[in-house]
Amino acid sequence: TAAFLVGRYLARDWIAQKIAGNDKFSAIDEAVGQEGFKIVLLTRLSPVFPFNLLNYAYGLTGVSLKDYVLGSIGMIPGTVMYVYIGSLAGDLAMIGGGDAPTNPTFQWAIRIIGFIATVAITLFITNLAKKALAKSVSKETV
């Protein structure tokens, strides 16, 4: 949120002067301003977009602070996946130390199924987000 606020209050006016008359940026700015929550949410779902850069970029657009903050919940699926992967790594370290679970085959089957499901859901959501974002931006720039 700090990067968003820096972009909004320290750089937006300067950037607006530099790109005055740029129809493409104006269309994107208008689309983000009108569909701020949706666009922020969709870009947060996709790991393709670097969050730090997006934070500043959204500050330069017309997206409201409320839409920016609420749309940032889109980071939750990816975060859950990374935490889950980290917990699997911790389990691997535990097994290597001799503290194996009582039924390792069942435990590993559950972990593998959970991992595959987490990755599949994340990829599915990412794909949906990319398609919806491309559709939204192309609709607004026409």
N, C-alpha and C positions, 0 to 999 in steps of 0.2 A: 504494500500500500504506500510505503514511503516513496518508492520509485514512481508510482503513479502520480502522487502529489507533486513530486519534483517536475515531472513532465508536464503536468497540468499548470502549475503556478509559476514555474521558472522558465519553461521553454516553449510553451504553446504559442504565445504571442509572437515570439521571434521566428519560430518555424512557420507560422501562418503568413508572416510577411515574406519569407523566403519563397514560399510555394504558392503565393497568390496567383490565381489564374490557372493553376494546374487542375484541369478538369477531372483527371483520374483520382487525385487525392481528395478533391472536393466530394466526388461521388462516394468514395470509401468512407470519408468522414461522416457524410450524411447517413450512409447505411449503418455505420457503427453507432451513430447518435440515435437513430430510430430503433435499431434492433440490438442495442448494447448488451443486454443480459444474455440474449441468445448467442451472439457472436463471441462474447467473452467465455461463456460456458462451453461452446463448441471448441474453441481454441485451447481451452484448459484440458479438455478431454484428449486432445491429440498430443502425443509426445514429440511430434515433429517441430512444434513451435517452441523456441527457447523462452521460458517464462520471464527471465530477467529483462530481456529485450521487449517482450510484450508489455510488461508493466510500464515502462517508459512510453512505449508507443500508444497505449491506451490513454495515457495522460495527455497526449498530443491530439487526441480525437475528441469528439463530442460526447463520448460515453459518460453517463453520470457515475458518481462515486458509488451510489447504491447498486446500480447494475454491475459495476466492476466487482464490488465485494461479493454480491450474491452469485454472480457468474463464476467466481473463483472456486465455488464448490465443485466445479468440474475437475479439480485436481485430485479429488478423493479417490476415484477408482485406481489411478496410477499409483498413488501413495499406498493404498491397500496392497496392491500387487508387490511393490518394492518391500514393504514391511513383511509380507508373507515370504518372499524370497529370502529375506534376511533371517526369518525364523527358521527356515529350512537349513540355511547355512549353520545356524546355531545348533540345530539338531544333529547335523553331520559332525560337528566338533564334539558334541556330547557322546555320540556313538564311538568316535575314535578314542575317547577317553575311557571307555569301558563301562559307561553307564547306559547300556542299551535298554530300550523298553522291553516289557515282559513279552510282548508278541510282535517282534520286529517286522514280520511279513505284513501283518494287518496294518501296523502303523505306517509303514512305507507306502502301502497301497493307497491309504487314505491321503497321505501327503502328496503323492504323485497325482492322484485324481484331483485334489484341490488345486495343485499348482497348474495343471493343464486347464482346468476350468477357469482359474483366475486369468491366465494368459489369453485364453480364447475369448472371454468376456471383454477383456481390455482391448484386444485387437478388433473385436466386433464393434465396440463403442467408438474406437478410434476411426474405423472405416466409416461408420455412420456420421461421425462428426466432420470428417473431411468432405464427404459428399454434401452434407447440409450446408457447411460453410461455403463451399464452392458455389452452390446453388444460390445462396443468399447474396454473396458478393457479386456474382454475375448478374443477378436480377436487379440489383441496385445500381450497377455501373452502366446498364443499358439505357 
